[in-house]
């Protein structure tokens, strides 16, 4: 096995165990999202890691595909839309190009 195959195998096992989808389902999800992050819209080829399967941690329902940065934002906000809205409001106070 090459390093890429081992990494792919690890990602496949993680997706299957934690999110409940296999490689084929992941590929279909990527195609549905045009291989782009559902939040920032950047294409998969702009990242060194593959896009993440975003899911509800309670229900395990798959929501979409996210890049590492957008997944980080959602995760650290703990899916709390009020926190995310407050962050947007805060940025609007200080960022003039929004």
C-alpha positions as CSV (number, residue, x, y, z in Angstrom):
1,X,0.0,0.0,0.0
2,X,1.2,3.5,-0.8
3,X,0.8,6.4,1.6
4,X,-2.0,7.8,-0.4
5,X,-3.9,4.5,-0.3
6,X,-3.4,4.2,3.4
7,X,-4.6,7.8,4.0
8,X,-7.6,7.2,1.7
9,X,-8.4,4.0,3.5
10,X,-8.3,5.8,6.8
11,X,-10.6,8.5,5.6
12,X,-13.0,6.0,4.2
13,X,-13.0,4.1,7.5
14,X,-13.6,7.3,9.4
15,X,-16.5,8.4,7.1
16,X,-18.1,4.9,7.3
17,X,-17.8,4.7,11.1
18,X,-18.7,8.3,12.1
19,X,-20.9,9.6,9.3
20,X,-22.2,6.3,7.8
21,X,-21.2,6.9,4.1
22,X,-18.8,5.0,1.9
23,X,-16.4,6.3,-0.8
24,X,-19.0,6.1,-3.5
25,X,-21.5,8.1,-1.5
26,X,-18.8,10.6,-0.7
27,X,-18.0,10.9,-4.4
28,X,-21.7,11.5,-5.2
29,X,-21.9,14.2,-2.5
30,X,-18.9,15.9,-3.9
31,X,-20.5,15.9,-7.4
32,X,-23.7,17.3,-5.9
33,X,-21.6,20.2,-4.5
34,X,-19.6,20.6,-7.7
35,X,-16.5,19.7,-5.6
36,X,-16.8,23.0,-3.7
37,X,-17.2,23.9,0.0
38,X,-20.9,24.6,0.7
39,X,-20.0,27.7,2.8
40,X,-17.0,29.5,1.1
41,X,-17.5,28.0,-2.3
42,X,-13.8,27.3,-2.9
43,X,-13.1,24.2,-5.1
44,X,-11.5,21.0,-3.8
45,X,-8.4,21.7,-5.9
46,X,-7.6,24.7,-3.7
47,X,-6.9,22.5,-0.7
48,X,-4.3,19.9,0.2
49,X,-6.8,17.9,2.2
50,X,-10.1,16.5,0.8
51,X,-13.3,18.3,1.8
52,X,-15.0,17.1,5.0
53,X,-18.5,15.6,5.3
54,X,-20.4,18.0,7.5
55,X,-23.0,16.3,9.7
56,X,-25.2,16.8,12.7
57,X,-23.3,15.2,15.6
58,X,-26.5,14.1,17.3
59,X,-28.5,12.6,14.4
60,X,-25.5,11.9,12.1
61,X,-27.5,13.4,9.3
62,X,-25.2,14.5,6.5
63,X,-25.5,18.3,5.7
64,X,-22.9,18.8,3.0
65,X,-19.3,19.2,2.1
66,X,-17.0,21.7,3.9
67,X,-13.4,22.8,3.7
68,X,-11.2,22.5,6.8
69,X,-11.6,26.2,7.6
70,X,-15.4,26.3,7.3
71,X,-15.7,23.0,9.2
72,X,-13.6,24.5,11.9
73,X,-15.9,27.5,12.2
74,X,-19.0,25.4,12.4
75,X,-17.5,23.0,14.9
76,X,-16.1,25.6,17.3
77,X,-19.5,27.4,17.2
78,X,-21.0,24.0,18.2
79,X,-23.6,24.4,15.4
80,X,-25.0,27.4,17.4
81,X,-26.5,29.9,14.8
82,X,-26.8,32.6,17.4
83,X,-23.0,32.5,18.0
84,X,-22.4,32.6,14.3
85,X,-24.8,35.5,13.8
86,X,-23.1,37.4,16.6
87,X,-19.8,36.8,14.9
88,X,-21.2,38.2,11.6
89,X,-22.6,41.2,13.4
90,X,-19.3,41.8,15.2
91,X,-17.3,41.7,11.9
92,X,-19.7,44.1,10.2
93,X,-18.8,46.7,12.9
94,X,-15.2,46.5,12.0
95,X,-14.9,45.3,8.4
96,X,-15.9,48.1,6.0
97,X,-16.0,46.0,2.8
98,X,-18.9,43.8,3.9
